[in-house]
């Protein structure tokens, strides 16, 4: 199974975890997903009134420079650890 197929399977598995992860883990998953599917973050950081958008942007921006393959592998590993 290719890395992309494993990544897609992990994305599907993320919707069926036994319990909802804590917010920090959810942000980590979001950042890894975005980095693994879209690459480095672009655009400007949301304003201070958009706390959720800002947290998501920061989680993704923290992974800047991480390769798509590396981000996908980290996402897969994190989902496996949550099962």
C-alpha positions as CSV (number, residue, x, y, z in Angstrom):
1,X,0.0,0.0,0.0
2,X,1.4,3.4,-1.0
3,X,1.9,6.2,1.5
4,X,-0.9,8.2,-0.1
5,X,-3.3,5.2,0.3
6,X,-2.2,4.7,3.9
7,X,-2.8,8.4,4.5
8,X,-6.3,8.3,3.0
9,X,-7.1,5.2,5.1
10,X,-5.9,7.1,8.2
11,X,-8.0,10.1,7.4
12,X,-11.0,7.7,7.1
13,X,-10.1,6.0,10.4
14,X,-9.8,9.4,12.1
15,X,-13.6,9.7,11.8
16,X,-14.1,6.5,13.7
17,X,-11.8,6.8,16.7
18,X,-13.1,5.2,19.9
19,X,-13.1,8.6,21.7
20,X,-12.6,12.2,20.7
21,X,-9.0,13.3,21.1
22,X,-8.2,16.4,23.2
23,X,-7.9,19.8,21.5
24,X,-4.1,19.8,21.3
25,X,-4.2,16.4,19.6
26,X,-6.9,17.6,17.2
27,X,-4.8,20.7,16.3
28,X,-1.8,18.4,15.7
29,X,-4.0,16.2,13.4
30,X,-5.3,19.2,11.6
31,X,-1.8,20.6,11.0
32,X,-0.4,17.3,9.8
33,X,-3.4,16.8,7.5
34,X,-3.1,20.2,5.9
35,X,0.7,19.9,5.6
36,X,0.4,16.4,4.1
37,X,-2.3,17.3,1.7
38,X,-1.6,21.0,0.8
39,X,2.0,21.7,1.7
40,X,3.2,24.8,3.6
41,X,0.7,27.2,5.0
42,X,0.0,30.3,2.8
43,X,-1.9,33.5,3.5
44,X,-2.1,35.6,6.6
45,X,-2.9,34.6,10.1
46,X,-6.6,35.2,11.1
47,X,-7.3,38.1,13.4
48,X,-7.5,37.8,17.2
49,X,-11.3,37.5,17.1
50,X,-11.1,34.2,15.2
51,X,-9.5,32.1,18.0
52,X,-10.2,28.7,16.3
53,X,-9.0,29.8,12.9
54,X,-5.9,31.3,14.6
55,X,-5.1,28.1,16.5
56,X,-5.6,26.0,13.3
57,X,-3.3,28.4,11.3
58,X,-0.6,28.2,14.0
59,X,-0.8,24.4,14.2
60,X,-0.3,24.2,10.4
61,X,2.4,26.9,10.3
62,X,4.4,25.1,13.0
63,X,5.0,22.3,10.4
64,X,6.3,24.7,7.7
65,X,9.2,23.0,5.9
66,X,8.0,19.5,6.7
67,X,7.8,17.4,3.6
68,X,4.4,16.1,2.4
69,X,5.6,12.5,2.8
70,X,6.9,13.1,6.4
71,X,3.6,14.9,7.4
72,X,1.5,12.1,6.0
73,X,3.6,9.5,7.9
74,X,3.3,11.4,11.1
75,X,-0.4,11.7,10.6
76,X,-0.7,7.9,10.0
77,X,1.4,7.2,13.1
78,X,-0.7,9.5,15.3
79,X,-4.0,8.0,14.2
80,X,-2.6,4.5,14.8
81,X,-1.6,5.6,18.4
82,X,-5.2,6.9,19.0
83,X,-6.9,3.7,18.0
